[in-house]
């Protein structure tokens, strides 16, 4: 305790005052000297005793903090008594709880990152393996020209798939990291749907599917046109892929004082009830997923919509079709 400079200074001051009083008491009487001496000893002793108790508490807290820095968050030093030391204990406890929660989140993020890397490597492995095999076959000098062209075309298709996959994963990573500055423009839903339909018109035409669009031209919401278009394209691709030839896809939209709503409905294969909770999970592929499906399109659509104060729900029955319901809630100022 006496290694602390402030304690040595206080002890020196108390001894100096006591000595001064003893000198004065010698001019009064022997009884005064004895009284001053006993009183000084008692005061100095009590002061040192209670100071020692307080410093022992501080030493305990110091040890507690060292254990926290080592990753042990199991201690509870909360103190409901009055005083600065009790306030310090409660503050340390609050910091401990916060560090414990952050540690749990970091551990969860680490597990998520490990799973994501594993899933990404699995997604990349299939097309890379396919291209390596076809590249070896193309090198064969005895390979017929027709086969060589077929393998070359397949390699190009796999390269395009890889390019799309990497680009989408980068976009998802930026969205997850809140690194995408979503615009807050007034988006007209009719124009949004027209823009989102454009990339899927060819597969719709090939499968001779029918598209119906219902809604007022004045319906709008506040959001980012380009990113929301990306989300709708992925949802529409899913609808086109899982709707049979000659099927129908219906798009309707409306607006009320609370939200702007879009419904995308098809009469396709439908989604089994047990798969519905997982369809927005990254890399999840259901039983009816196509051969080229990567399982990230709907996940990306979900991330884009939820980041813009929106929600997306799905209802589906096997062999009866699927309905995606998108709502963008209006801000209250």
FIGUSE-923746 format. One record per residue (C-alpha): residue in one letter; x, z negated, y negated. Coordinates in Angstrom, 3 decimals, padded with zeros to 6 digits. Layout:
<sites>
SITE | r | east | up | north
SITE | a | X | Z | Y
...
</sites>
This chain:
<sites>
SITE | r | east | up | north
SITE | x | 000.000 | 000.000 | 000.000
SITE | x | 002.815 | -000.920 | -002.417
SITE | x | 004.269 | 002.559 | -001.982
SITE | x | 001.589 | 003.719 | -004.425
SITE | x | 002.959 | 003.752 | -007.972
SITE | x | -000.339 | 002.658 | -009.582
SITE | x | -000.522 | -000.437 | -007.316
SITE | x | 003.047 | -001.430 | -008.189
SITE | x | 002.251 | -001.024 | -011.896
SITE | x | -000.893 | -003.195 | -011.668
SITE | x | 000.982 | -005.826 | -009.663
SITE | x | 003.788 | -005.880 | -012.263
SITE | x | 001.313 | -006.250 | -015.146
SITE | x | -000.523 | -009.128 | -013.434
SITE | x | 002.768 | -010.940 | -012.701
SITE | x | 003.908 | -010.467 | -016.298
SITE | x | 000.642 | -011.900 | -017.687
SITE | x | 000.778 | -014.827 | -015.257
SITE | x | 004.402 | -015.575 | -016.202
SITE | x | 003.525 | -015.481 | -019.890
SITE | x | 000.640 | -017.908 | -019.350
SITE | x | 002.896 | -020.232 | -017.338
SITE | x | 005.404 | -020.310 | -020.193
SITE | x | 002.627 | -021.196 | -022.637
SITE | x | 001.271 | -023.854 | -020.220
SITE | x | 004.652 | -025.628 | -020.067
SITE | x | 004.132 | -026.595 | -023.720
SITE | x | 000.737 | -028.119 | -022.869
SITE | x | 001.046 | -030.186 | -019.681
SITE | x | 002.036 | -030.157 | -016.040
SITE | x | -001.651 | -029.936 | -015.001
SITE | x | -002.065 | -026.774 | -017.091
SITE | x | 000.978 | -025.235 | -015.393
SITE | x | -000.441 | -025.989 | -011.927
SITE | x | -003.897 | -024.655 | -012.902
SITE | x | -002.480 | -021.430 | -014.324
SITE | x | -000.217 | -020.958 | -011.284
SITE | x | -003.035 | -021.438 | -008.739
SITE | x | -005.432 | -019.256 | -010.710
SITE | x | -002.846 | -016.449 | -011.024
SITE | x | -002.023 | -016.595 | -007.318
SITE | x | -005.713 | -016.460 | -006.384
SITE | x | -006.451 | -013.569 | -008.745
SITE | x | -003.409 | -011.558 | -007.667
SITE | x | -004.135 | -012.262 | -003.977
SITE | x | -007.825 | -011.247 | -004.269
SITE | x | -006.904 | -008.124 | -006.195
SITE | x | -004.339 | -007.059 | -003.587
SITE | x | -006.718 | -007.913 | -000.713
SITE | x | -009.625 | -005.813 | -001.989
SITE | x | -007.290 | -003.012 | -003.064
SITE | x | -005.879 | -002.964 | 000.457
SITE | x | -009.399 | -002.703 | 001.927
SITE | x | -010.195 | 000.212 | -000.364
SITE | x | -006.957 | 002.010 | 000.510
SITE | x | -007.642 | 001.498 | 004.210
SITE | x | -010.964 | 003.330 | 003.710
SITE | x | -009.112 | 006.105 | 001.881
SITE | x | -006.604 | 006.322 | 004.766
SITE | x | -009.513 | 006.680 | 007.209
SITE | x | -010.990 | 009.458 | 005.099
SITE | x | -007.595 | 011.148 | 004.949
SITE | x | -007.388 | 011.085 | 008.743
SITE | x | -010.935 | 012.399 | 008.932
SITE | x | -010.065 | 015.314 | 006.651
SITE | x | -006.996 | 016.107 | 008.784
SITE | x | -009.182 | 016.270 | 011.890
SITE | x | -011.619 | 018.538 | 010.067
SITE | x | -008.764 | 020.874 | 009.127
SITE | x | -007.929 | 020.964 | 012.836
SITE | x | -011.431 | 022.212 | 013.653
SITE | x | -013.107 | 018.949 | 014.735
SITE | x | -016.492 | 018.708 | 012.986
SITE | x | -018.084 | 015.986 | 015.142
SITE | x | -017.576 | 012.995 | 012.812
SITE | x | -020.275 | 011.545 | 010.610
SITE | x | -018.996 | 009.456 | 007.682
SITE | x | -022.213 | 009.307 | 005.689
SITE | x | -022.618 | 006.049 | 003.750
SITE | x | -025.873 | 005.013 | 002.087
SITE | x | -024.332 | 002.259 | -000.030
SITE | x | -023.685 | 002.486 | -003.759
SITE | x | -020.279 | 003.307 | -005.194
SITE | x | -017.872 | 006.144 | -005.758
SITE | x | -016.330 | 005.788 | -002.294
SITE | x | -019.742 | 006.215 | -000.651
SITE | x | -020.388 | 009.288 | -002.797
SITE | x | -017.033 | 010.693 | -001.681
SITE | x | -017.919 | 010.080 | 001.983
SITE | x | -021.252 | 011.857 | 001.622
SITE | x | -019.608 | 014.773 | -000.194
SITE | x | -017.023 | 015.125 | 002.575
SITE | x | -019.820 | 015.066 | 005.155
SITE | x | -021.656 | 017.873 | 003.330
SITE | x | -018.470 | 019.940 | 003.234
SITE | x | -017.978 | 019.234 | 006.961
SITE | x | -021.459 | 020.509 | 007.787
SITE | x | -020.860 | 023.618 | 005.680
SITE | x | -017.516 | 024.293 | 007.393
SITE | x | -019.125 | 023.757 | 010.794
SITE | x | -021.839 | 026.307 | 010.010
SITE | x | -019.290 | 028.793 | 008.690
SITE | x | -017.174 | 028.309 | 011.801
SITE | x | -020.208 | 029.000 | 013.999
SITE | x | -021.012 | 032.135 | 011.980
SITE | x | -017.416 | 033.357 | 012.233
SITE | x | -017.490 | 032.809 | 015.998
SITE | x | -020.770 | 034.704 | 016.215
SITE | x | -019.325 | 037.537 | 014.105
SITE | x | -016.262 | 037.662 | 016.344
SITE | x | -018.468 | 038.004 | 019.435
SITE | x | -020.554 | 040.649 | 017.668
SITE | x | -017.407 | 042.573 | 016.683
SITE | x | -016.101 | 042.430 | 020.256
SITE | x | -019.409 | 043.736 | 021.602
SITE | x | -019.543 | 046.441 | 018.928
SITE | x | -016.021 | 047.639 | 019.744
SITE | x | -016.918 | 047.695 | 023.433
SITE | x | -020.099 | 049.671 | 022.759
SITE | x | -018.317 | 052.111 | 020.429
SITE | x | -015.544 | 052.734 | 022.963
SITE | x | -018.197 | 053.362 | 025.617
SITE | x | -019.996 | 055.833 | 023.323
SITE | x | -016.758 | 057.704 | 022.558
SITE | x | -015.478 | 057.679 | 026.133
SITE | x | -018.169 | 059.985 | 027.584
SITE | x | -017.708 | 062.985 | 025.241
SITE | x | -013.912 | 062.581 | 025.222
SITE | x | -013.776 | 062.586 | 029.025
SITE | x | -016.057 | 065.615 | 029.132
SITE | x | -013.889 | 067.513 | 026.643
SITE | x | -010.685 | 066.652 | 028.524
SITE | x | -012.118 | 068.023 | 031.754
SITE | x | -013.367 | 071.205 | 030.078
SITE | x | -010.058 | 071.644 | 028.222
SITE | x | -008.210 | 071.571 | 031.560
SITE | x | -010.607 | 074.159 | 032.958
SITE | x | -010.173 | 076.432 | 029.929
SITE | x | -006.402 | 076.422 | 030.536
SITE | x | -006.954 | 078.008 | 033.951
SITE | x | -005.861 | 081.645 | 033.661
SITE | x | -008.170 | 082.660 | 036.522
SITE | x | -011.271 | 081.282 | 034.754
SITE | x | -013.886 | 084.011 | 034.090
SITE | x | -014.401 | 084.854 | 030.420
SITE | x | -018.073 | 083.854 | 030.531
SITE | x | -017.173 | 080.390 | 031.794
SITE | x | -014.418 | 080.083 | 029.202
SITE | x | -016.919 | 080.784 | 026.417
SITE | x | -019.392 | 078.322 | 027.928
SITE | x | -016.793 | 075.532 | 028.120
SITE | x | -015.585 | 076.309 | 024.594
SITE | x | -019.151 | 076.074 | 023.315
SITE | x | -019.667 | 072.773 | 025.149
SITE | x | -016.462 | 071.375 | 023.656
SITE | x | -017.702 | 072.335 | 020.181
SITE | x | -021.042 | 070.586 | 020.881
SITE | x | -019.245 | 067.429 | 022.002
SITE | x | -017.030 | 067.527 | 018.904
SITE | x | -020.114 | 067.780 | 016.685
SITE | x | -021.629 | 064.822 | 018.538
SITE | x | -018.444 | 062.803 | 018.012
SITE | x | -018.401 | 063.694 | 014.321
SITE | x | -022.034 | 062.578 | 013.938
SITE | x | -021.406 | 059.396 | 015.908
SITE | x | -018.350 | 058.362 | 013.867
SITE | x | -020.086 | 059.227 | 010.577
SITE | x | -023.176 | 057.191 | 011.522
SITE | x | -021.110 | 054.214 | 012.643
SITE | x | -019.234 | 054.247 | 009.332
SITE | x | -022.534 | 054.295 | 007.446
SITE | x | -023.850 | 051.404 | 009.534
SITE | x | -020.679 | 049.403 | 008.904
SITE | x | -021.019 | 049.926 | 005.145
SITE | x | -024.668 | 048.860 | 005.226
SITE | x | -023.887 | 045.742 | 007.284
SITE | x | -021.100 | 044.810 | 004.866
SITE | x | -023.461 | 045.218 | 001.871
SITE | x | -021.086 | 047.876 | 000.564
SITE | x | -023.848 | 050.414 | -000.061
SITE | x | -025.226 | 050.336 | -003.629
SITE | x | -028.850 | 051.281 | -002.905
SITE | x | -030.426 | 052.909 | -005.934
SITE | x | -033.678 | 051.603 | -007.407
SITE | x | -035.351 | 054.864 | -008.383
SITE | x | -039.023 | 055.750 | -008.332
SITE | x | -039.295 | 057.699 | -005.064
SITE | x | -042.293 | 059.987 | -004.545
SITE | x | -043.281 | 059.670 | -000.885
SITE | x | -044.566 | 063.259 | -000.577
SITE | x | -041.180 | 064.630 | -001.661
SITE | x | -039.371 | 062.139 | 000.568
SITE | x | -041.287 | 063.277 | 003.673
SITE | x | -040.751 | 066.953 | 002.841
SITE | x | -037.000 | 066.345 | 002.539
SITE | x | -036.873 | 064.325 | 005.784
SITE | x | -038.822 | 066.954 | 007.749
SITE | x | -036.476 | 069.800 | 006.855
SITE | x | -033.722 | 068.996 | 009.444
SITE | x | -036.255 | 068.664 | 012.302
SITE | x | -038.382 | 071.765 | 011.611
SITE | x | -036.424 | 073.923 | 014.082
SITE | x | -036.832 | 071.562 | 017.096
SITE | x | -040.510 | 071.105 | 016.109
SITE | x | -040.930 | 074.895 | 016.098
SITE | x | -039.104 | 075.266 | 019.430
SITE | x | -041.395 | 072.705 | 021.093
SITE | x | -044.457 | 074.197 | 019.326
SITE | x | -045.453 | 070.785 | 018.011
SITE | x | -048.016 | 070.243 | 015.257
SITE | x | -047.264 | 068.219 | 012.115
SITE | x | -050.007 | 066.746 | 009.947
SITE | x | -049.342 | 064.999 | 006.621
SITE | x | -051.947 | 062.883 | 004.829
SITE | x | -051.526 | 061.081 | 001.505
SITE | x | -051.831 | 061.289 | -002.250
SITE | x | -049.029 | 062.969 | -004.208
SITE | x | -048.936 | 059.993 | -006.611
SITE | x | -047.848 | 057.472 | -003.932
SITE | x | -044.363 | 056.105 | -004.628
SITE | x | -042.048 | 053.136 | -004.209
SITE | x | -038.812 | 051.852 | -005.733
SITE | x | -035.816 | 052.694 | -003.564
SITE | x | -033.015 | 055.101 | -002.729
SITE | x | -034.222 | 058.634 | -001.942
SITE | x | -031.174 | 059.834 | 000.004
SITE | x | -030.730 | 056.738 | 002.187
SITE | x | -034.474 | 056.474 | 002.901
SITE | x | -034.463 | 060.157 | 003.854
SITE | x | -031.707 | 059.351 | 006.357
SITE | x | -033.873 | 056.608 | 007.860
SITE | x | -036.946 | 058.855 | 008.153
SITE | x | -034.920 | 061.687 | 009.716
SITE | x | -033.858 | 059.352 | 012.534
SITE | x | -037.441 | 058.190 | 013.103
SITE | x | -038.760 | 061.776 | 013.079
SITE | x | -036.019 | 062.915 | 015.479
SITE | x | -037.093 | 060.150 | 017.836
SITE | x | -040.730 | 061.272 | 017.569
SITE | x | -039.874 | 064.936 | 018.188
SITE | x | -037.615 | 064.096 | 021.141
SITE | x | -040.214 | 061.942 | 022.908
SITE | x | -043.231 | 064.150 | 022.235
SITE | x | -044.004 | 066.887 | 024.760
SITE | x | -044.268 | 070.564 | 023.954
SITE | x | -047.440 | 071.306 | 022.045
SITE | x | -047.810 | 067.653 | 021.015
SITE | x | -048.727 | 066.344 | 017.593
SITE | x | -046.924 | 064.178 | 015.043
SITE | x | -049.002 | 062.664 | 012.246
SITE | x | -047.541 | 061.303 | 009.011
SITE | x | -049.722 | 059.372 | 006.582
SITE | x | -048.889 | 057.311 | 003.513
SITE | x | -050.737 | 055.122 | 001.041
SITE | x | -050.158 | 052.561 | -001.677
SITE | x | -051.728 | 049.282 | -002.792
SITE | x | -050.734 | 046.556 | -005.294
SITE | x | -048.535 | 044.825 | -002.663
SITE | x | -046.699 | 047.603 | -000.848
SITE | x | -046.285 | 051.302 | -000.119
SITE | x | -046.943 | 052.159 | 003.531
SITE | x | -045.946 | 055.095 | 005.732
SITE | x | -047.206 | 055.700 | 009.267
SITE | x | -045.462 | 058.077 | 011.662
SITE | x | -047.533 | 058.561 | 014.819
SITE | x | -047.001 | 060.782 | 017.862
SITE | x | -048.838 | 061.340 | 021.142
SITE | x | -045.688 | 061.450 | 023.240
SITE | x | -044.330 | 059.453 | 026.182
SITE | x | -044.644 | 056.083 | 024.487
SITE | x | -042.342 | 053.082 | 024.876
SITE | x | -042.749 | 050.481 | 027.642
SITE | x | -043.936 | 047.121 | 026.306
SITE | x | -040.831 | 045.308 | 027.585
SITE | x | -038.553 | 047.630 | 025.578
SITE | x | -040.295 | 047.252 | 022.201
SITE | x | -038.327 | 044.118 | 021.077
SITE | x | -035.018 | 045.968 | 021.579
SITE | x | -035.524 | 049.472 | 020.193
SITE | x | -033.910 | 048.617 | 016.826
SITE | x | -030.923 | 046.982 | 018.522
SITE | x | -027.700 | 048.927 | 018.116
SITE | x | -026.694 | 051.103 | 021.096
SITE | x | -029.869 | 050.225 | 022.972
SITE | x | -031.185 | 053.101 | 025.040
SITE | x | -034.522 | 052.863 | 026.832
SITE | x | -035.465 | 054.326 | 030.178
SITE | x | -036.854 | 057.459 | 028.538
SITE | x | -033.850 | 058.061 | 026.264
SITE | x | -032.477 | 061.579 | 026.207
SITE | x | -029.134 | 062.476 | 027.753
SITE | x | -027.469 | 062.858 | 024.350
SITE | x | -028.981 | 059.720 | 022.858
SITE | x | -026.498 | 057.218 | 021.362
SITE | x | -028.940 | 054.408 | 020.611
SITE | x | -028.015 | 053.986 | 016.938
SITE | x | -030.528 | 056.193 | 015.092
SITE | x | -033.378 | 053.672 | 015.012
SITE | x | -030.922 | 050.839 | 014.369
SITE | x | -029.670 | 052.672 | 011.297
SITE | x | -033.231 | 053.356 | 010.105
SITE | x | -034.058 | 049.658 | 010.476
SITE | x | -030.969 | 048.603 | 008.483
SITE | x | -031.660 | 051.059 | 005.643
SITE | x | -035.313 | 050.037 | 005.303
SITE | x | -034.780 | 046.276 | 005.475
SITE | x | -031.982 | 046.460 | 002.893
SITE | x | -034.515 | 047.931 | 000.443
SITE | x | -037.071 | 045.126 | 000.609
SITE | x | -038.931 | 046.894 | 003.399
SITE | x | -040.055 | 046.253 | 006.963
SITE | x | -040.508 | 048.548 | 009.941
SITE | x | -042.710 | 047.806 | 012.955
SITE | x | -043.538 | 049.784 | 016.063
SITE | x | -046.566 | 049.891 | 018.328
SITE | x | -046.637 | 051.938 | 021.488
SITE | x | -048.420 | 052.515 | 024.796
SITE | x | -046.915 | 054.427 | 027.683
SITE | x | -048.290 | 057.989 | 027.891
SITE | x | -050.384 | 057.387 | 024.759
SITE | x | -047.817 | 057.668 | 021.987
SITE | x | -045.938 | 055.608 | 019.427
SITE | x | -046.607 | 054.520 | 015.858
SITE | x | -043.911 | 053.484 | 013.383
SITE | x | -045.215 | 051.529 | 010.402
SITE | x | -042.945 | 051.319 | 007.337
SITE | x | -043.754 | 049.144 | 004.334
SITE | x | -041.823 | 048.879 | 001.092
SITE | x | -042.949 | 045.757 | -000.754
SITE | x | -043.177 | 045.847 | -004.520
SITE | x | -041.025 | 043.621 | -006.654
SITE | x | -042.737 | 040.932 | -008.733
SITE | x | -041.155 | 040.624 | -012.188
</sites>
